[in-house]
Amino acid sequence: MKNDKMNNQYRVNEQIRVREVRIVGDDGSTVMPTRQALDMARQQGVDLVEISPNAQPPVCRLIDYSKFLYQQKKRQKEMKAKQVKVEVKEIRFGPQTDEHDYQFKLKHAKEFLNEGNKVRAYVFFRGRSILFKEQGEVLLLRFANDLEELGKVEQMPKLEGKKMFLYLAPKKVGVAKKSQQKMDREKREAEAKEQKGAKAEDETAAVNPNAGLFANAKNGEDALKKLSQE
């Protein structure tokens, strides 16, 4: 099906019915009557292929049509291989996220952005901790500020239900993807760390629901001031 579509995309030889064409090659380009161009193609044992029908006059090449189609398919395949698939990676925080856990997640976010992926960071509020949602906003603003060299903010912190989201996009094109095996291993390590952190947050919240909130607020004050001034 794809081959038929590409075959019908270009006019060849007698299908080209304009009065004159521009022939392009390694030595430049020349405008000539279409009949003369067809004669040249026959003499060289190649085809007259129209590659730019909307130009004035239309642009053509003297080339074997099968070879031309092969070159086009190869070029499309190369372009597709170079395209970077953008994924959205999640980073989860709790209101009681400590400094060590914050730095661990900041490191992963830097890796995601360097690879060309977007980052969706969010703070999940449990129970009464939703009363201190401003502290969650400060934490996310600090996160955005620490990543400002690698990522740009697509959406400022926004509360949706019990979660407050921040969206970041990479500032530069991603580098080559890591092997699937390595990505799977890192994903398992991150999930294990997240589960451990969530358990620790629950235990901390049970003892002192407000402890982590005010610690994060202190670390995020400078970031909040800086972003509010921009």
C-alpha positions in Angstrom: 0.0 0.0 0.0 2.8 2.4 0.9 4.7 1.6 -2.3 1.6 2.3 -4.4 1.2 5.6 -2.7 4.8 6.6 -3.3 4.6 5.4 -7.0 1.6 7.7 -7.6 3.2 10.7 -5.9 5.5 11.6 -8.8 4.8 12.0 -12.5 7.2 10.3 -14.8 8.1 10.6 -18.5 4.9 11.1 -20.7 2.8 11.8 -17.6 4.6 15.2 -17.5 2.6 17.4 -19.8 3.8 20.9 -19.2 5.5 22.9 -21.9 8.9 23.2 -20.2 10.7 21.9 -17.2 13.8 22.7 -15.1 16.3 19.9 -15.1 18.5 19.8 -11.9 21.7 17.8 -11.5 25.1 17.8 -10.0 26.3 20.5 -12.4 23.4 22.9 -11.8 20.0 23.4 -13.4 18.7 24.2 -16.9 15.3 25.1 -18.3 14.3 23.4 -21.5 11.2 22.1 -23.4 9.7 19.0 -21.9 10.1 17.2 -25.2 13.8 17.8 -25.3 14.1 16.6 -21.7 12.3 13.4 -22.6 14.7 12.9 -25.5 17.7 13.3 -23.1 16.2 10.8 -20.7 15.9 8.2 -23.5 19.4 8.8 -24.7 20.8 8.3 -21.2 18.6 5.3 -20.5 16.9 6.9 -17.5 13.6 8.5 -16.7 12.3 12.0 -16.5 11.0 12.4 -12.9 9.0 15.4 -11.7 10.2 16.2 -8.2 8.6 19.6 -7.6 5.4 20.1 -9.6 4.4 23.4 -8.0 7.6 25.2 -9.1 7.6 27.5 -12.2 8.6 25.7 -14.3 8.3 22.3 -12.6 11.6 20.8 -11.4 12.6 17.4 -12.8 15.5 15.0 -12.5 17.0 12.6 -15.1 17.3 9.4 -13.0 16.1 5.8 -13.1 12.7 5.9 -11.4 13.3 2.7 -9.3 16.5 4.2 -8.0 14.8 7.5 -7.3 12.0 5.7 -5.2 14.7 3.7 -3.3 16.5 7.0 -2.4 13.2 8.5 -1.2 12.3 5.6 1.0 15.8 5.5 2.4 15.7 9.2 3.2 12.3 8.8 4.9 13.6 5.9 7.0 16.6 7.9 8.1 14.5 10.9 9.1 12.2 8.7 11.1 15.1 7.1 12.9 16.5 10.5 13.9 13.2 11.6 15.4 13.2 11.7 19.2 10.1 10.1 20.8 9.0 12.4 23.5 7.7 10.7 26.6 6.2 12.2 29.8 8.0 11.0 32.9 6.4 11.4 36.3 8.0 12.6 39.5 6.0 12.1 42.7 6.5 14.1 45.9 4.7 14.0 49.2 4.3 17.0 51.5 6.9 15.4 53.9 9.5 14.9 51.2 12.9 15.2 52.9 16.0 16.8 51.3 17.7 13.5 50.4 14.6 12.2 48.6 14.2 15.6 46.9 17.7 15.5 45.5 17.2 11.9 44.4 14.2 12.9 42.4 15.8 16.0 41.1 18.6 13.9 39.7 16.1 11.7 37.8 14.3 14.7 36.5 17.6 16.1 35.1 18.2 12.7 33.3 14.7 12.7 31.8 15.0 16.3 30.5 18.5 15.5 29.1 17.0 12.6 27.2 14.4 14.9 25.6 11.5 13.8 27.7 8.9 16.0 29.4 8.5 15.9 33.2 5.2 15.9 35.1 6.0 16.5 38.8 3.3 16.4 41.4 2.7 16.6 45.1 0.1 14.2 46.5 -1.7 15.4 49.6 -2.9 12.8 52.1 -5.8 13.6 54.4 -5.4 16.9 56.3 -2.1 17.8 54.6 -4.3 19.4 51.8 -4.7 22.4 54.2 -1.0 23.2 53.5 -1.2 23.1 49.7 0.7 26.4 49.5 3.8 24.5 50.8 3.4 22.0 48.0 3.4 24.9 45.5 6.6 26.2 47.0 8.2 22.8 46.7 7.2 22.5 43.0 8.5 26.1 42.3 11.8 25.2 43.9 11.9 22.1 41.7 11.3 24.2 38.6 13.9 26.7 39.7 16.5 23.9 40.2 15.8 22.6 36.7 15.6 26.0 34.9 18.8 25.3 32.9 17.4 22.1 31.4 13.6 22.6 31.3 11.1 25.3 30.7 7.8 25.5 32.6 4.8 24.5 30.5 2.3 24.7 33.3 2.8 26.4 36.7 1.8 24.4 39.8 -2.0 23.7 39.6 -4.1 21.8 42.1 -6.3 19.0 40.6 -8.1 17.1 43.3 -5.5 15.8 45.8 -2.6 16.4 43.5 -0.8 19.5 42.5 0.9 19.3 39.1 3.9 21.0 37.5 4.8 20.4 33.8 8.3 20.9 32.4 9.5 20.5 28.8 13.2 20.0 27.7 15.0 23.0 26.4 17.1 21.0 24.0 16.7 17.9 21.8 17.2 14.7 23.7 20.3 12.5 23.3 20.2 8.9 22.2 17.9 6.7 24.2 19.3 4.3 26.7 18.9 0.6 26.3 15.6 -0.9 27.2 17.3 -3.1 29.9 18.9 -0.1 31.6 15.6 1.9 31.5 13.7 -1.0 33.0 16.3 -1.3 35.8 16.2 2.4 36.6 12.4 2.3 36.6 12.4 -0.5 39.1 14.9 1.3 41.3 12.9 4.5 41.1 9.6 2.7 42.0 11.3 1.0 44.9 12.6 4.3 46.1 9.2 5.9 45.7 7.5 3.1 47.7 10.1 3.5 50.5 9.7 7.2 50.5 5.9 7.0 50.6 6.0 4.6 53.5 8.4 6.9 55.4 6.1 9.9 54.6 3.1 8.1 56.0 5.0 7.2 59.2 6.2 10.8 59.6 2.7 12.1 59.0 1.3 9.9 61.7 3.7 11.4 64.2 3.7 15.0 63.0 1.6 15.9 60.0 3.2 19.4 59.5 6.9 18.5 59.9 7.9 18.1 56.2 5.7 20.9 55.0 7.5 23.7 56.8 10.9 22.2 56.0 10.1 22.3 52.3 8.7 25.8 52.7 12.1 27.0 54.1 14.0 25.5 51.2 11.6 26.9 48.6 11.4 30.5 49.7 14.2 31.7 47.5 12.8 29.9 44.4 9.3 31.3 45.0 10.7 34.9 45.3 12.8 34.5 42.1 10.0 33.1 40.0 7.6 35.7 41.2 10.0 38.5 40.1 10.4 37.1 36.6 
